[in-house]
Amino acid sequence: MASNTESHPVLLAQSGPLNGERWLIRGPLTIGRDEDCDIVIPDRKISRQHAQIRPGKDGILLEDLDSKNGTHHNGGPIQGSVLLNDGDIIQIALAQKFAFISSDATVPLEFDPPVESGLEERRLKVDKRSRRVWANEKEIAPPLSLAQFTMLDLLYRRDGLVVPREEMVRAVWGEEEAYGISDQAVDALVRRLRDRLAEADPGFDYVVTVRGHGLRLDNPKL
């Protein structure tokens, strides 16, 4: 898949035969078992022309193409089409899971492995390619929002080093928006991230505030 300097929505394959693959949504993408589909899923439970993701007037739409085994959106079956929002989960016949991300502006197109070779043995694990997170061996579901994941991924890659708040703001909101972001907005995002991690691993605080300096990640070995 070729990259593009413009910002496009992204479809990330998670658990299933296509795990880790991704597609920029520049136009309609047909999903199915047929080799002529834009996204081919080699599974007999998948209809030949199963579903389609396409730009619409109000955003990106997910449409079931009268498939035999159905298309699910955030855990529920759909009929016709639904409008997608950032972080939504799509399941095709419950055989292939996708995550929808509203923009590729902060999503890497290549897998960036952890900075330390032993990091996969830590209590918190992050797969940047598929945007999946595990806390104490339990996957965070539904996935983190794009802002939450961007904040966590930066802390994860620093592996215990303090990340200044200013750098965090630029990473999450971008250079152009950074000057207008209040401390209250940053604190609210940190609270939401902590709450989501606590859903999977209550009783352990991964995101540590270092007063006067910034944030760091507490990610001990298992």
N, C-alpha and C positions, 0 to 999 in steps of 0.2 A: 504494500500500500504506500503510495507516494505521500509525502508530507506537503503541507501548504501553509504559507505564512498567514492566511486568513484564519479566523476562528470558526470552527465547525463543531456541531454536536458529535459525540463519540459513542459508539456502541462497543462495550467491553464484554467478551465472552468470559464467563466464570466457570463453574463446575459443568462438565459435559465434554463431548468430543473435541470442542474447539477451545478449550480452556486456555486463556492467555492471549488469544487473538483479538484484534480490534479493527474497527472500520470507522472512517470519517463519514458522516451523513451529509453528503452534498446534494443528494437526490434520492429517489426511491430505492430501497433495498429490499428485494424479495428474498424471503427465507424459506427453505424447503429442502427436500431430499433430491429433487431433480437437479441434474448437472447444469442446467441453464440458469439456476437461481444465482443471485448475487452472493448469498451466504448459503453454502451447501452443508447440511448436517447429515452425515452418513448413518442414519438410524431408521429402522423400519417403522418406529412409532411416529416418525415425522411424515406428514403428507408431502406429496411432490411439490405443491405450491401451498405452503402452510400459512405464512403470515407476511405482512409487509410493513416496513417502517418508511414513512415518507414525510417530507415537509408539507405543512398545511398553512392555511391563512393565519392561524393563531399559534403555530409552533409545530413540533414534531408529533406525528400521529402514529400509533400502533394499530394495525388492522388485522383481524383474523380473516383468512381467506377460505372460510367454510371448511376448516381442517377437521379431520376425523377425531383427533385426540385433544383438540383445543389449545388455546393460547391463554396464559395466565399473566396478570399484571398485578404486582405487589401481593401475590398470594391468591388472587381471585380470578376466576375465568372471565373472559370478555366476550361480548357479542358486538359485532360491528367494529368500531374504532374508538380509541381513547387517546387523550392528549397526554404526552409524557412530560414529567418533571424531573429535575436533576436528582439522581440517586435512585430512580425507580428501577424495580427488578422485573425482568421479563423472563418467562419460562415457556419454552416451546415444547408442548406435549410432555412437560415435566422431564424431558430428556436433556435439554440444554438451557442453561441459565445465562442471561445477559444483564449487565448493568448499563443504564442510560446516563450519560454525563452531558450536561447542557452545552459545554464548551471545551475545546481541546487546549485552551490558552495555558492552563497550568498542568496538563496531563502529558507526561513524557511519551514519545512514540517508540522509545527503546527501553528495554529492561535495564534498570540501574541496580545492580546487586548491592547488598549491604556493605558498608565500609569495612567491617571486620568479619573475617571468615567464620568466627564462632557465633555470630549474631543469631543464626537460625536456631540456636539452642537456648535463646533467651525466653523470658516469660511472655513478652510481647513480640509478635511476628507480623511483619508488614510485607505484602507482595505488591510492589509498586505497579507492576505490569497489569495486574487484574484488579487493583484497588481493593484488595481484600485484607482484612485485619483479624488476627487471632489474639485473644487475651487469655492467658493460662489455658491454652489449647482449645478454647471455645471461640468459634468464629462470630464476629460482630454482625448481626443481621437484624433489620435491614442494614445495608452498608452505610458508612459515614457519609455525610454530605461532602461535597467537593471542598468547601472551606475547612471542615473538620479534618478531612484526610490530608489536605495540604499542610495544615499546621502539624499534625501528628507525624507526617512523613519527614518534615524538616527536622523535628526533634529526634526522630528515629535515626536519621542519617548522621546526626551529630553525636549519637551514642554517649549520652551523659554530659556532654559539654553544654554550657549555658548559651542559649540563643537570645540575643537582645530583642526587646519588644519591637524596636524599629525594624529590624530585619524580618521578624515574624509578620509584621503588618505588610511590608512590601511583598513578601512571598505569597500571602493569602489574598490581598486585595489589589496588588499591582502597584507599580511606581506612580501612576497617574492618580489613583484613588487614595494613596497612603496618607497624604497630608490632611485629608478630611475625616480620617477614622479616629473616633474618640477612644479613650481608655475604657469607657464603659462597654463599647462594642467588642473590644478585644477580650475583656473580662467575661462577657456573656458567651463568647465563642469558646473560651477555655472551660467555662462551667459546663457547656453542652457537651464538649469533648469528654470531660471527666465523667459526666453522667452516662454517656454511651459506653465508655470503657467499663464503668462500674456495673453496667447491666450484665456483662459477661464475667467480670471478675470483681465482685463486691469485696470491699475491705482492703483493697490495695490501691494506692494513689500513684498512678504512673506519671502524671504531669505535675512537676514540682515548681513552685514559684520561688525564685531566688530574689528576694526584695532588693530593689535598687539596680538589678542587673537584667533579669529576664526570666526565661523558663528553661528547664532541662527535663529530660526523660529519665525516670528511674526504671531501668529494665534489667533486673538481675538474671543471672543464669538459673535454669531450672535445676 
